[in-house]
Amino acid sequence: MQAVLLAVTFFRDVLPILQNHCQECHRPGQIAPMSLATYEETRPWAKAIREQVRSHKMPPWPADPCCGHFSNDRSLSAAEIETLANWADNGSAKGDSQDAPPKKIWPEGWNLPSHDLELAMPRPFEIPASGELEYQYFPIPTGFKEDRWVQAVEVRPGNRTVVHHIVVYIREPGSTWTGGPTKADILTVYAPGSTPDSWPDGMAKLVQAGSDLVFEIHYTPTGKPASDQTAIALKFAKKPPEKRVLALQLNNDHFRIPAGERDYRVTAWGSIPNDALLLSFFPHMHLRGKSFLFALNDGNNGSQTLLNVPNYSFFWQLSYRLKTPIPLKKGMRLQCWGTFDNSANNPLNPDPSVDVTYGQQSSKEMMIGFFDVAVDANIGKPEFFVR
């Protein structure tokens, strides 16, 4: 007896995929240009969805599946891609609403399911219509009377159209740092495509009593005046954790990418000063960024690729959170490679006729491999680097 194939419908087949992989961004108030919460909102985009998922442009997840397993992997399975394509190809049927999964309840304005505290810039910052702005720094007092352990955090731009990226630093009590290079720990980073940072039970980031949070914000004018008032949401651990999470980075700021060069490699590496657990990666480059790779050399088995992003996108700068943390032993070498396309073949290249060096503005380049590690709860960043 031949099986009867059911026609693909929105409520039974498509909506569960959208809830699990798309609505995080594709809902009102988030970064995507359209909502995909209802049939009426989704139906006009059926064929565009088909093309985006077949080309693997959406959902954004540029990591090569060859290397590493990640807890926040957004990518679709082959079956899910075929379901969405089949729906678009065969009339985009609505189906019976009784077949729909339970409605997914999203927090208003945030992607964190819940949080304990919101902090924001005290007043809006005005961005001019044109020109290049230096990085802006906004100290935000926490008012903490006691040490707090942060288990999840989300930073939300007040105006995504003009915010290039945000780094939130923890300025410890007694520090007067107000901008520029710092050894302060990083609480979180925002760039297009970012999702909230969260850590497993037993792991958290420490914000000491009396600390401030300093928002480092890179604004990019869009042709008309704008204003921004960025905010942050914090969720606290219910009890002091066993492990403290530290944000580290591999950085190379001494390079010159020749004009017209299509495949220029820049590297950075460092030896691990003490034992730790490796939790996640966050590659960062600018408009000429082409690919990015993290690898680990343990001294015995050679180099092992941990993350490969063969098609780096300036517009989707993601954090890659390891499904299973990797033990790092003192003396192991963590490396990263970034390749850049400074040729006319790169449609994003501001000027393929000039050599490019390190710089804060998008017209320059950066090569930074951020990564999070977990260490004993009583070890801070300075202590971790004592060899």
ABEGO torsion letter per residue (X at the ends): XBBBBBBBBAAAAAAAAAAAAAAAABBBGBABABBAABAAAAAAAAAAAAAAAAAGAOBBBABBAABEBBAABABBBAAAAAAAAAAAAAGGBAEBAAABBBBBBBBBGBABABBABBBBBABBBBBBABEBBBBBBBBBBAGBABBBBBABBBBBBABAAABABBBBBBBBBGBABAEEBBABBBABBBBBGBBBBBBBBGBBBBBBBGBBBBBBBBBBBAGBBBBBBBBBBBBBBABBBABBBBBBBBBBABBBBBBGBABBBBBBBBBBABBBBBABBBBBBBAABABBBBBBBAGAAEBBBABBBABBBAABBBBBBBABBBBBBBGBBBBBBBBBBABAABAABABAABBBBBBABAABBBBBBBBBBBBBAABBAAAAABX
